[in-house]
Amino acid sequence: MNLPLQIVFRNMGPSAPIEAKVRERAEQLDRYYEHIMSCRVVVELHHRHHHQGSLYHVRIDLKVPEGELVASREPGQHHAHEDVYVAIRDAFDSVRRQLEDYVRRRRGHVKLHELPPHGRIAELHPDSGKIGTPDGRLVYFHKNSLVDAEFAKLDIGDEVRFVEEMGELGPQASTVHVIGKHHLVS
């Protein structure tokens, strides 16, 4: 980390064992991603309730290039956070998942969902037609390539999505779906 780890205790005195656990978990994050700029951890003892013990709230603010990751583990209704080490574990697990996602995005390993090829019916013939694509190409399709639609009910300009293959005479659509009210966004 570029800046030293900050550990803040609220509504409780400092604790060497708790601080050691926080330092250990922060070092694991630093080993995973060496470009962490700073890490601030707040360990807070919430007010006591008559029916349950003390509950701990742990918040982690992690500064990284081009962003900040925040994990906050509220005690909630369950009693798991009566143990400060469970609250610390949960908060660090949460920020670790966020850091892993951040690193994947930075490295470009995020899976992008591509839109299926789509276009509009440009030509209709007795047993076939052509689809005009947004990039200006024409893709041939046969009436047997239509899925859940009747060829006779197609009109020029109807929106379709399709699976494109290379045929004997060029690109062709092997599976053509007429797009109803669910339009694709490009």
Buried (B, 14 or more C-beta within 10 A) or exposed (E): BEEEBEBEBEEEEEBEEBBEBBBEBBEEBBEEBEEBEBBBBBBBBBEEEEEEEBBBBBBBBBBBEEEEBEBEBBBEEEEBBBBBEBBBBBBBEBBBEBBEEBBEEBEEEEEEEEEEBBBBBBEBEEEBBBBBBEEEBBBBBBBEBBEEBEBEEBEEEBBBBBBBEEBEEEBBBEBBBBBEEEEEEE
